[in-house]
Amino acid sequence: MLSRVETAKDTVQVLTESAATHVGRIATIITGAVREVAREMGEWATDAFEMRDAANEANRNNAE
């Protein structure tokens, strides 16, 4: 038969392992979300640069 102390230790151990697993999964979700947001922002900035370059080119062509 297990003592109260050993049962409490086992419960704390299982809860700690569970918490570590869930925190790891949450961190993975957050990391993926940050990566996707950074990618979208980068693509948006690229679009803005391309539009600026196209506008500059159009202005140069109109000036000629």
Long-range contacts (C-beta under 8 A, 24 or more apart in sequence): none
